[in-house]
Amino acid sequence: MDKEIALEVTTQKRRKTTLIVLIVISGLGLAVWILRGFIKSSINRSQITTSSVVVGNIENTINATGEVLPEFEEIITSPINASIKNALMDAGNKVNVGQSIITLDKTATQTEYDKLNFQLESKRNEISKLKLDLNKSFYDIQSNNDIKQLHISNLADAVENAKRLYKAGGGTRENIEQAELNLKVAQLEKKQLENEIKNKQQTMQIEIKEAEIAAAIQQSDLNALQRKLQLANIVATRKGVITYVNKNIGANIHEGETLARIADLGSFKVQGSISDNSVDQLHAGIPVIIRFNDNQLRGQVTNVSPSIQNSIISFDIQLDDRSSKLLRPNMKVDVFLVTATHSKVMQVANGPAFKGSSVQDIFVINGAKAERRTVHIGLTNFDFVEIKDGVKPGDVVITSDMSEYKNSKEITINN
């Protein structure tokens, strides 16, 4: 009869089997790691790039993009609504002050000018008529006032005659009272007429003043339109090079629309752009390095745009050499903003070996071998990397990607 195996014995066997499996797997992994390190323990010198450790100054930079623009560019806009009659210049042509660039059809604006001029003449005639009416009205009212004065004098004499007649016994008290009443009525009528003269004068003077103000406004509009007509002769107001001309002959253009641009190509600036992630490091006065076609210029940020568009911030750069002959309008350049500078530090040329970590392993060549060393990284830029420790001036560092040898402590370099 079979005997039942104890539960403790079964559990112990399972644990032992699991442990053996784990040991085998670990051994295989270690063997693979050792074998990989052994296989990758040599490299040909032609497969690597190196750089010697030197002592110098290094600048930490952040990357941006830029476009070269003329430092001074005049934008010529249309002063009127018109159509393009002829384009006399092309982009790239040099111009002097007074040279014609574009001819505009000014017919519509000239018609409007003539209409305003006619309306102004009508307004002036209206003012002259108001002044004549004022003079005539004043004369008529003044004549009536003089007649009233004569009538009052006669009535005053009638009052005196009635009083004398009453004293002589030939008149009545009622006659005196009637004469006095007639005199008072005439005096009130004269006072009313004088007040009417004053009001009439004030009213007509206000009307004349309003008409004169309206005429002055029309005159101002006419003068402005005349200046626009004069400006519609599109000519260069400065010496330079034309960078843009609207050559759409016959096209209708609106007031304020760009017709041409004239740039002074003797002086340039750079307009830079950078992600808003770097907004905290961007400010006016920060040094800048400009690179293009293996050339390098320096400058500084002069203005930072307060607005952010599509997560991009724009800024202006003033170049130390603004008149460099290497610069061209609309040239695309690489921009490096200098955020920090260290003096007299160890540095090597930047390369794929440096991954951006502050602590990392590098390989230093020692004869026919390359030894792995752990170093601390300081400032970095497009060209150089600061190494704080682990090397000394004169050491040769492999700058190419060595990630395949990360498990090797030493590599043989084959010639």
C-alpha positions in Angstrom: 0.0 0.0 0.0 1.4 3.4 -1.1 2.4 5.9 1.6 1.2 9.5 1.4 4.0 12.0 1.0 4.0 14.7 3.7 3.0 18.3 2.6 6.2 19.8 4.1 8.4 17.5 1.9 6.5 18.5 -1.3 6.8 22.3 -0.5 10.5 21.9 0.3 11.1 20.2 -3.1 9.3 23.0 -5.0 11.4 25.7 -3.2 14.6 23.8 -4.1 13.6 23.5 -7.7 12.7 27.2 -8.0 16.0 28.2 -6.4 18.0 26.0 -8.8 16.1 27.6 -11.8 16.9 31.1 -10.5 20.6 30.3 -10.0 20.8 28.9 -13.6 19.1 32.0 -15.1 21.4 34.3 -13.1 24.4 32.4 -14.2 23.4 32.6 -17.8 22.8 36.4 -17.5 26.2 36.9 -15.9 27.8 34.8 -18.6 26.1 36.8 -21.3 27.2 40.1 -19.7 30.8 38.9 -19.3 30.8 37.6 -22.9 29.4 40.8 -24.2 32.0 42.8 -22.4 34.7 40.5 -23.8 33.4 40.7 -27.4 33.1 44.5 -27.3 36.5 45.1 -25.6 38.2 46.3 -28.7 37.5 49.0 -31.3 39.3 50.4 -34.4 40.7 53.9 -34.1 39.0 54.9 -37.3 35.6 54.3 -35.7 36.1 56.9 -32.9 36.5 60.6 -32.6 38.6 62.1 -29.8 39.4 65.4 -28.2 42.1 66.6 -25.9 41.3 68.1 -22.5 42.2 71.8 -22.5 41.8 74.6 -20.0 39.8 77.6 -21.2 36.6 79.6 -20.9 33.3 78.0 -21.6 29.8 79.4 -22.1 26.6 77.6 -21.4 24.1 78.1 -24.2 20.5 77.3 -25.1 19.6 76.9 -28.8 17.2 79.2 -30.7 16.6 80.1 -34.3 16.9 83.4 -36.1 16.5 85.4 -39.3 18.7 88.2 -40.5 16.7 91.5 -41.2 17.8 95.0 -42.2 18.2 97.1 -39.1 16.4 100.0 -40.8 13.6 99.2 -43.3 11.0 101.7 -44.5 7.6 100.4 -45.4 5.8 102.5 -48.0 2.1 102.1 -47.8 -0.7 103.5 -50.1 -2.0 106.8 -48.8 -5.3 106.4 -50.8 -7.6 103.8 -52.3 -6.4 103.3 -55.8 -5.1 100.8 -58.3 -1.6 100.0 -59.4 -0.9 101.6 -62.8 2.8 100.7 -63.2 5.7 99.3 -61.2 8.9 101.1 -62.1 11.3 99.1 -59.8 12.0 95.5 -59.0 13.1 94.0 -55.7 16.8 94.1 -55.4 17.2 97.5 -57.2 19.1 100.3 -55.6 17.2 103.6 -55.2 18.1 107.1 -54.4 15.9 109.7 -52.7 13.1 110.9 -55.0 13.2 108.0 -57.5 9.8 106.8 -58.5 8.9 103.2 -57.5 5.2 102.7 -58.4 2.6 104.8 -60.3 -0.9 104.7 -58.9 -4.2 105.5 -60.7 -5.5 108.5 -58.6 -8.7 109.1 -60.6 -11.2 108.2 -57.9 -9.3 110.2 -55.2 -9.0 113.2 -57.6 -12.7 113.2 -58.2 -13.3 113.1 -54.4 -11.0 116.1 -54.0 -12.8 118.1 -56.7 -16.1 117.3 -55.0 -14.9 118.4 -51.6 -13.5 121.6 -53.2 -16.9 122.4 -54.7 -18.6 121.8 -51.4 -16.1 124.1 -49.7 -16.9 126.9 -52.1 -20.6 126.4 -51.6 -20.0 126.7 -47.8 -18.0 129.9 -48.2 -20.8 131.3 -50.4 -23.3 130.4 -47.6 -21.2 132.2 -45.1 -21.1 135.3 -47.3 -24.9 135.2 -47.7 -25.4 134.9 -43.9 -23.2 137.9 -43.4 -25.2 139.9 -45.9 -28.5 138.8 -44.3 -27.1 139.8 -40.9 -26.1 143.3 -42.1 -29.5 143.8 -43.8 -31.4 142.6 -40.8 -29.4 144.7 -38.5 -29.9 147.8 -40.7 -33.7 147.2 -40.9 -34.0 146.7 -37.2 -31.8 149.7 -36.5 -33.9 151.9 -38.8 -37.1 150.8 -37.0 -35.4 151.6 -33.7 -34.6 155.1 -34.9 -38.2 155.6 -36.0 -39.4 154.4 -32.6 -37.0 156.9 -30.9 -38.6 159.7 -33.0 -42.1 158.5 -32.1 -41.1 158.4 -28.4 -39.9 162.0 -28.6 -43.2 163.1 -30.1 -45.1 161.3 -27.4 -43.0 163.0 -24.7 -43.9 166.4 -26.2 -47.6 165.4 -26.3 -47.4 164.6 -22.5 -45.9 168.0 -21.8 -48.5 169.7 -24.0 -51.3 167.9 -22.2 -49.9 169.0 -18.8 -49.6 172.6 -19.9 -53.1 172.6 -21.4 -54.5 171.1 -18.1 -52.9 173.9 -16.1 -54.3 176.5 -18.4 -57.8 174.9 -17.9 -58.1 173.8 -21.4 -57.6 170.0 -20.9 -58.5 167.1 -18.7 -56.6 164.8 -16.4 -57.6 161.9 -18.6 -55.8 163.5 -21.6 -52.6 163.6 -19.5 -52.9 160.0 -18.4 -53.6 158.9 -22.0 -50.5 160.7 -23.3 -48.3 159.2 -20.6 -49.7 155.7 -21.3 -48.9 156.2 -25.0 -45.4 157.2 -24.1 -44.8 154.2 -21.9 -46.1 151.8 -24.5 -43.8 153.4 -27.1 -40.8 153.1 -24.7 -41.6 149.4 -24.0 -41.9 148.7 -27.8 -38.5 150.4 -28.3 -36.9 148.3 -25.5 -38.4 145.2 -27.1 -37.0 146.2 -30.5 -33.5 146.8 -29.0 -33.6 143.3 -27.3 -34.7 141.8 -30.7 -31.7 143.5 -32.3 -29.4 142.0 -29.8 -30.8 138.5 -30.0 -30.8 138.7 -33.8 -27.2 139.7 -33.9 -26.2 136.9 -31.5 -28.2 134.2 -33.4 -26.7 135.2 -36.8 -23.2 135.4 -35.4 -23.6 131.9 -34.0 -24.9 130.7 -37.4 -21.9 132.3 -39.1 -19.5 130.8 -36.6 -21.0 127.3 -37.1 -20.7 127.7 -40.9 -17.1 128.9 -40.6 -16.3 125.9 -38.4 -17.9 123.5 -40.9 -15.9 125.3 -43.7 -12.7 125.0 -41.6 -13.3 121.2 -41.2 -13.9 120.8 -44.9 -10.8 122.8 -45.6 -8.8 120.5 -43.3 -10.2 117.4 -45.1 -9.4 119.0 -48.4 -5.8 119.7 -47.3 -5.4 116.2 -46.0 -6.7 114.7 -49.3 -4.4 117.0 -51.2 -1.4 115.7 -49.2 -2.5 112.2 -49.9 -2.7 112.9 -53.6 0.9 114.3 -53.4 2.1 111.2 -51.5 0.4 109.0 -54.0 3.4 109.6 -56.2 5.3 106.6 -54.7 8.9 107.7 -54.5 11.9 106.6 -52.4 12.4 108.8 -49.4 15.8 107.3 -48.5 18.7 105.7 -50.2 18.7 101.9 -50.0 17.7 98.7 -51.7 14.2 97.7 -52.5 13.3 94.4 -50.8 9.7 94.2 -51.9 7.5 95.7 -54.6 3.8 95.1 -55.2 3.8 94.4 -58.9 0.1 93.4 -59.3 -0.6 95.8 -62.1 -4.3 96.8 -62.1 -5.0 95.4 -58.7 -7.1 97.5 -56.4 -5.4 98.5 -53.2 -6.7 100.0 -50.0 -5.3 102.9 -48.0 -2.6 101.6 -45.7 -1.7 98.5 -47.8 2.0 97.9 -48.3 3.4 98.9 -51.7 7.1 98.6 -51.2 9.9 98.2 -48.7 13.3 100.0 -48.8 16.1 98.6 -46.6 19.4 100.0 -45.7 21.6 96.9 -46.3 24.6 98.5 -44.6 23.2 97.5 -41.2 21.5 94.3 -40.0 19.8 92.8 -37.0 18.6 89.3 -36.1 15.1 88.4 -35.1 15.2 85.3 -32.9 12.6 82.7 -31.9 12.7 80.3 -29.0 10.3 78.0 -27.2 8.4 79.5 -24.3 9.9 76.8 -22.1 13.0 79.0 -21.9 11.2 82.2 -21.0 12.8 82.4 -17.6 16.3 82.5 -19.1 15.5 85.1 -21.8 15.9 88.8 -21.0 17.3 91.9 -22.5 21.1 92.2 -22.4 21.8 88.5 -22.5 24.9 87.7 -24.8 24.2 85.9 -28.0 26.2 83.8 -30.5 25.1 83.8 -34.1 26.3 81.0 -36.5 25.8 80.6 -40.2 27.8 78.9 -42.9 30.8 78.2 -40.6 30.8 81.8 -39.6 30.2 83.3 -36.2 29.1 86.7 -34.9 28.2 88.0 -31.4 25.6 90.3 -30.1 23.0 90.8 -27.4 19.3 90.6 -26.9 17.8 94.1 -27.0 14.1 93.5 -26.9 11.8 90.5 -25.9 8.3 90.4 -27.3 5.7 90.5 -24.5 3.4 88.1 -26.4 3.7 84.4 -27.0 2.4 82.9 -30.3 2.1 79.1 -30.8 4.4 78.6 -27.8 7.1 80.7 -29.4 8.7 83.9 -28.1 10.3 86.4 -30.4 13.2 88.7 -29.6 15.5 91.1 -31.3 19.3 90.8 -31.4 21.7 93.7 -31.9 24.9 92.5 -33.5 28.4 93.7 -32.5 29.2 93.8 -36.2 26.0 95.1 -37.8 27.6 95.9 -41.1 29.2 92.5 -41.7 29.5 91.7 -45.4 28.6 88.1 -44.7 25.0 89.0 -43.8 22.1 88.9 -46.2 18.4 89.8 -45.7 16.1 86.8 -44.7 19.1 84.6 -44.0 18.3 81.8 -41.6 20.9 81.5 -38.7 21.5 79.5 -35.6 21.2 81.4 -32.4 22.8 80.5 -29.1 21.8 82.4 -25.9 24.7 82.5 -23.4 23.2 81.8 -20.0 26.4 81.3 -18.0 30.2 81.5 -18.3 33.0 79.7 -16.5 36.7 80.7 -16.8 39.8 78.5 -16.8 38.0 75.2 -16.6 38.8 71.8 -18.2 36.8 71.2 -21.4 36.7 68.9 -24.4 34.9 69.1 -27.8 31.2 68.2 -27.5 30.1 64.9 -29.1 27.6 62.0 -29.0 29.5 60.6 -26.0 27.9 63.3 -23.8 24.2 62.6 -23.1 23.4 65.6 -21.0 23.7 64.0 -17.5 25.6 65.8 -14.8 27.4 62.5 -13.9 28.4 60.0 -16.6 31.0 57.6 -17.7 33.5 58.4 -20.5 36.5 56.7 -22.0 40.0 58.2 -21.7 42.7 56.9 -24.0 45.9 55.6 -22.3 48.3 54.3 -24.9 46.6 51.5 -26.8 43.8 51.3 -24.3 40.7 53.3 -23.4 39.8 53.4 -19.7 36.3 54.1 -18.4 36.0 56.9 -15.9 33.1 58.5 -14.1 33.2 62.3 -14.3 31.0 65.3 -13.4 29.8 67.5 -16.2 29.6 71.3 -15.9 28.5 73.8 -18.6 27.9 72.6 -22.1 27.3 74.3 -25.4 27.3 73.4 -29.1 31.1 73.1 -29.2 32.5 72.2 -25.8 31.7 70.3 -22.6 33.1 71.2 -19.2 34.5 68.3 -17.2 34.9 69.1 -13.5 37.0 66.0 -12.4 38.3 62.6 -13.4 40.6 64.0 -16.1 43.5 66.3 -16.4 44.7 68.7 -19.1 46.2 66.8 -22.0 44.1 63.7 -21.6 42.5 62.4 -24.8 38.7 61.7 -24.4 36.6 59.6 -26.8 33.8 61.9 -27.9 31.9 59.4 -30.2 29.0 57.3 -28.9 30.3 54.5 -26.7 27.0 53.2 -25.4 27.8 49.7 -26.8 30.8 49.6 -24.4 29.0 50.7 -21.2 29.8 47.4 -19.5 33.5 47.5 -20.4 36.0 48.9 -18.0 38.8 48.9 -20.6 38.8 48.8 -24.4 41.7 47.9 -26.7 42.2 50.4 -29.6 43.3 48.7 -32.8 45.1 50.8 -35.4 
